[in-house]
């Protein structure tokens, strides 16, 4: 998962719009300003509201801090300010996954820029494999209002992750045995018998896929649900309560997700469904993760994580 959830992170790449049942109507503006949009492809067009014309531009692998609101037919679908108490949200910049993905527009921004993106709604929902809510019809556009606040370069992120991992390794041994004991007790209570790897990861294949296994460098797309040993669900792109229903796409083997995901996904091929049982040292170590409206509990320090994952697609990342 991204290491914001990251984990996906575990975070967690955090997805870009909420499901229809979580939206609320907003008042239509009194008058509409006319913009001259620039097309990127058949599913995406944009216009700058403020263009600082400076540098740097974000690159694939960077994190971007930005304010973002997504609307369609006068309904708010996503509001980063509501989720982050007015502060900008953190998003991982990945390669565009489909025609209409706003990643193709984000790379045009520099800190301080504001932009409006218009995305073909059908292309978005076709990619997510989710039904469109009743207030959205084919041909409608999703409007993203975005202001880029800052960029965290991937080199800095990697250094921070390495430092956090080193700290976790130093604290690992006293808790590692407890992790394994807790997992074995869980397996016994659930009458399950997963495979254990050398690293301490446990996994169980629920459905075999087809084709070659995912490998480092591949662009992987998956659905997931993460929970604690007590059953608390802390993140999912399958539950609209977490406000990101788009499948997660990232480059495997680049440090964008926790180590338990990097290893576990390498045992899967497209169409596979599996469960990962991840010791704290392969997840967030001694770091805790804050909660949200869907999961006020958050992720405690030294937590064992369980993920139900479905590997939707694997593409060479050339």
Secondary structure, 3 states (H helix, E strand, C coil): CECCCCCCCCCCCCCCCCCHHHCEECCCCCCCCCCCCEEEECCEEEEEEECCCCCCCCCCCCEEEEEEEEEECCEEEEEHHHHCCCCCEEEECCCCCCCCCCHHHHCCCCCCCEEEEEEEHHHHHHHHCCCCCCCCCCCCEEEEEEEEEEEECHHHHHHHHHHHHHHHHHCHHHHHHHHHHHHHHHHHHHCCCCEECCCCCEEEEEECCCCCECCCCEEEEEEEEEEECCCCEEEECCCHHHCCCCCEEEECCCCCECHHHHHHHCCCECCCEEEEEECHHHCCCCCCECCCCCCCCCECCCCCEEEEEEEEEEEECC
